[in-house]
Amino acid sequence: MSVILDAIETKKLGGTLSEETIREFVEGYTAGSTPDYQMSALLMAIFIQGMDYGETLALTRAMAESGERHSFPDCVDKHSTGGVGDKVSLTSLPIVAACGAPVAKLSGRGLGATGGTIDKLEAIPGFSATLSRERFERQVEEIGLAIVEAGELAPADKAIYALRDATGTVDSLPLIGSSIVSKKAATGAGRLLYDVKRGSGAFMKTTEEARDLADLLVRLSENLGIRSSALISEMDNPLGSAIGNALEIRESVRLLKGEEVPADLAEMVRRVAVRLLELAGVEGPETAVEKAIRSGAAFEKLGDFVWAQGGDPNALENLPVSDPAREVLATRGGYIAIVHATGIGRAALALGAGRVKKSDRIDHGAGVEILAKTGDRVEEGDPIARLHGERAAERAAKLVMDAFELSGEPVEPPPAILDSL
């Protein structure tokens, strides 16, 4: 019996796969010698029967070692499980780099309502996320911050993830954990923070589910030699006020210049930056973060990073957004009880800010600005959101209107960070 057939038979009966078996079927699928239909059968057996921790670690290691690997033992990195308006990488990483902790990050593009960091950065004229290995390493050393497209790291994960997406086996904790950590291990940063989102606008819907994933991510990373930590953050509401690529860059610039931004975004970014500096062993991280913002060093670091990757730093403060701009008005008075992140994300997607298929072309200037956050009091006719873009504008306006839920009683905004480990 072949390795893949043996693995299918073992797992469908609830058995445990050996590390050697896992490595062999990963290598076989990556090389193209294992057909999709057999790997699909194995993924479904894993989805139904699960994997114990030893199997999950073996799968993570095998996928991490399936292609080239970087080595940045002194660098920090962060990974978010994805959310609406999540611009924390754009803001926290320049702060951390300005505080003396070098950052090496490989990132991806967005699909659906969750935007990708690379898409957001490409809203900056001239910016390139494609660097050679040598240039990537040199920029980390010279600038202290590089964010590039993930490329061919962990090719086994890339192939297996595409199959999971097509076979309904995405939402398996061992498969999710091994997928995330294999790419991070291949990136090579020595210190890593996971931001695990929880809520209606996130993949993990409950705090308990998010904590289970966070525990697994940290444990896998530590076993692969990466010093790791995790935060669990709220994603029932969008983060900040900007949803859309250029809009999110503009909001990030305001934060890095020390200007006023929504409290949830300010809290989240500072907490992430402090935790990353703690992982890097920087003393007095809270003071360092505030000094980097107040002195202008964080914004200057963003400009240096953008310039190094071919972008125009002078465009950062005045990035164009799509016309026409249309305001959505409150239909009655009350307190904002929640702004459903899922609805706002779908509205931004309808306007052209994201992709339904990987081949879709995005409008970098499209998106939604939230003008009233949870806890705010609004009156009938007050503007609660502003839409940018002309694709499916009527549908987007309806989605935004439905996303706002009002209460007759005052509402306390939820904390940005729900738990940490």
N, C-alpha and C positions, 0 to 999 in steps of 0.2 A: 504494500500500500504506500502511496506517495505521502510526503510530509504533510501536504495541505489536506489530503483526505483523512489522514490519521488525526490531524488537528480538529477537523470538523466532527469526526466521530467522537473524539474525546470530549470536546466541549459541549456537543449537543446532549450528551449523557451527564453533564455536570462535572466532568473531570477537570483536572488541573494540567495545564500545558507546561512543559519544561522550558527552561530558558533557551536551550538549543533548538527546540521545535519552533519557538517564537522567532528566533533569529533567522531560521531557515525559511519560514514562510514569508517573513518581511523581505528578505533578500530575493526570494523567488518572485514575489509580486512586483518589486521595484525593477527587477531585470526583465519583466515581461513574460517569464516562463509560466506563471500562474495565471489562468484566465479569470476574468472579472466574475464569472458565475460561481466559481469556487470560492473566491475571496468574499463574495457577497453572502454565500452560505455560512462562512465562518463568522463574519461580522454579525449576522443575525443570531447565530448560536451564542456569541459573546453578549449580544444585546439582551438575550433572554436569560442566559445562565449567569452572566456576570464574570468578573475576573477577581481573584484575590490580589492582595497587595504585591506579592512576589511576581505574579504574572504581569501586573500593570507596570511595575518597575522594569521588568525585562523588555516589555513592548516599548516603553519610553526610551530605554537605552538603545535598542536595536534601530528605532526610527531616527534617533539623534545621530547615530553613527552611519546612516545610510548615504551620506553625501559629505561634502566638504564642511569643515568646522572652523570657526574663529576662536581666538583665545584672547580675552581681555580680563585677566584676573583681578585687576585693580579698578575696573569700571563698574558702574551701577546701571541698572536697566529697570523698567517697569512694564507690566503688562496689564491691560484692562480687558475684561471679558465683554466689553462693548456696551454702549449706551447712547441715548439721544442727547446731543449737545455735549458729549464728553470730549473736552479739549484739554484734559489734564496733562497729557504728554507735551502739548504745545507750550504749556506754562510752567509746569514743575521742573522740567528737565533743563531749560535755560537757567532757572534759579539755582538748581543743584550744581550745574557746571560753573556758574559764577561764584559759588562757594568753594570751589576747588576740587569737587568730586567729578572725575571724568565720566562721560556718558557715551556708551556705544549701544545703539538701538537699531534693530531691524524691524520694520513695521510693514503693514499690509494695506490693501485698499478696502474700501467699504463695499458691502453688498446688502441691499435692502435699506431699512430705515436707519441702520447704524453706520455712521460715517467712518472712513478710514483716515488715519493720520497722514498717510501719503497723499491722498486726495486733497486734504485741507492745505497741506504745504504747497501743492501744485497750483493752488489759487494765486500764489505769489509769482509774478512775471519772472520767467527765466529759471525758476527753481528746478533742479534735477535731483531725483531720488536714486539715480543709477550711478554708482561709483565703483571703480575697480577695487579689488581687495586691498591693493597697495595704497590707493588714495584714501580709502575708508580708514585704514589703520593710521595713516599719516594725519588725517584730519582730527581723529580722536586725540592724538598726541599733541598736535599744534593748537587746535581750537578748544579741545576738551568736550566737544559735542558733535556727534554725527548721527543722523537718522536716515537710513536708506531702505530701499525696498528689499524684502526678504529674499527674493530670487530663488535659487535652487537649494537652499539649506533644507535639510531633512526631506529629501524628495519622496521617501516612503510615506511620510505623513501627508504630503500634498496629494499623492495618488490615492491613498486610503481615504482621506477626507472627502475627496470628490465622489468616491464610491459610497461612503456613508450618507452623503447628501442625497444621492440618487436612490438609496435603498431604505430610507427611513430609520437609520440606525445612528443618527447624530446624538440624540439625548441619552447617552450611556456614560455614566460617571467615569469608569476606567478609560473609555475611549476619548472622552473630553480631556481628562487629565493628562493622558499620555501624549495627545496631540499638542496641547499647549506647551508642556514642559520639554518635549523633544525639540521643538523649534528654539526655545529659550536656551536649552543646553548647547545647541549647535551655534547659537550666537556667541556664547563664550563669556558673557559678563559674569564676574565673580560674586556680585551682590544683586539681588533681585526682589522687587516688591510686586505683589499681585494685588490688583484692585478688582475684587469680585463684586459685580453689580447684582443687586437684588431688587425685584419689583416687576411691575407690569411691562415696563420698557426694557427688561433684561431677559436673558435666557433663563437664569435661576429666579423663580418666582417668590420663594420664601427665604427668610433668613436662615432657616435650618438647612435648606438645600445649598445655599451659598456657603455656609460654614463647612459643610461636608466637602464641597469642591475646594475651598480655600485650604482646609486641612490636607487634602490629597496633594494639591499643588506644592505646598511648602514641604511636605514630607518627601515627595519625589525629588524635588530640587535639592534638598539637603543631602539625600542619598547619592546624588550625582555631583556633589561637591560644590554646590552653589549656596551661599549664605542667603537665606530667604525669609520673608515675612509677608503678611497679607492684611488687607483692610477689606471690610465688607461695607459697601456704600449703597445709598438709596437711589433707586431708579424707577419709582412710581411717577416722579416728575422729571422733566428735562433738567439737565445741569446747566445753570446759568440762564442767560436769556437768548443766546444765539444758537440756531440750528441751521447748518449749512456751511459750506467750506470757507468762502471769503468772510462771511459773517462771523464765523468762529475765530478766524485769524484776527479780525478787528477787535473782538472782545478779549482775546488773549493779549493783544498789544496793550489794551487799556489796563489790564491787571498788572502786566510787567512794568508799566510806567507808573504804577502806584495810584492810578485813577480808580474811581468807584465802579465796582462790578457787583452783581448779586451776591448776597452773603453766602449762599450754598457753594458757589464756585470758589469764592475767596477762602472759605474754610477748607474745602476739599484739597485745593492746590497746596495750601500751607501744610496741611497734615501729611500729604504725600511727600512733599519736599523734605520735611523734617524727618520722616521715617527713612527716606533714602539716605540722608546725611548720617543718621544713626547707624545704618547698615555699613556706611563707608568709614565710620569711626571718627567723624568730624565732631569736635567739642562745641558745646553751646549751639546746637542746630537751630533752635527757635530764633535766637539772636542773629545768627548768620543769615537766615532766610529773610528776616525783616530788613536787615542791612542791605542785602543784595537788591531788594525791591526799591527801598528808599533812596539808595545811592544812584540808581539807574544802571547798576552793573548787570542786572538780569536782562533788561531790555537791550543793553549793548551786546550781551552774549548772544541773544537771539539774532541781532543784526549780523554779527560776525559769522554765525552758523549759516544764515541765509546766504550771505555773500560767498562763503566758501563753497556752497553747492550751487552757485550760478544764479541765485536770485537777486532781486533788486531790493536792498534794505530800505531805500527811500520810498518804496511803494507800500511799506508795511502800515503806515499811518493813514493811508487813503486808498485802500483797495476798493475797486469798483464793485458794486452789487447790481443785480439785475433789476431792470424796470419792466413793467410798471410796479410801483409799490402800492399796496392796497391794505387798508386797515380793517380789522375785524372788530366790531363793536359789541359791547355787552348788551344783551337783550333785557336784562333786569339788574337791579342793584343787589348787593350782597357781599359776602366774603368769599374769596377764592378758596375752596376746600381742597381742590387738587387740580393739577393740569396734567391730564393723562399723557405720559410720555409716548405711548404707542400711537395715539392719534396725531400728536405733533410730528412724530417721525414719519408717519405715513403722508402727512400734508407736505413736508419738505421733500419727500420722495416724489410725490405727484407734481411738484413744482419743477423738478429736474435736478435736485441736489444730490440724488443718489442713484443707484442702479438696481434694477430688477434682475438683469442678467449681467454677467461679467463683461460682456461686449458693449453694453449700453454706454453712451456718451453722456457725461454729466455736465450740468451748467454750474460752474464754480461760483457764480454770483447769486444763485437761487437759494431760497430758504425762508425760514420763519424767525421773526424776532418776537419774543415773549415780552409784553409790556406790563403785565400784571402777574405776580408770582403768588404761590400759595400763602395765605394769610393776609393778603392785601384786600382792602375795601374798595369796591368799584360801584359806580352808579350806572343806571341805564344810559346807554349811549357812549360810555367811556371806551376809548380804544384799549383792547386787551392783547392784540397781536398785530404784527405788520407782516405782510407777505411780499416776497420778492420773486418775480418770475411770472411768465405768462402761460406755461404749460399747465393745463388742467386747473386753472385758477379757481373756478367755481367749486370744483370738488375739494380743493385744498381748503378753501374758506369754510366749507361745511365740516370737514374733518377737524379743523381748529375749533370751530364753534362747539362741536360735540365734545371736544377734549376738556373744555373748561367746565368744572362742576362747582356750583355756588352753594353757599350755606347762609342761613339767616343769622347764625351765631359766629362769633369770632373763632378763628382757626389758628392753631399754633403750627408754624412751618416745621416739617420733620428735620431731624439732624442729617447732615450730609453723610456722616460716618456712623454706621450702626454697630459695628463690632470690629475687633482687631485681634490678630494672633501672630 
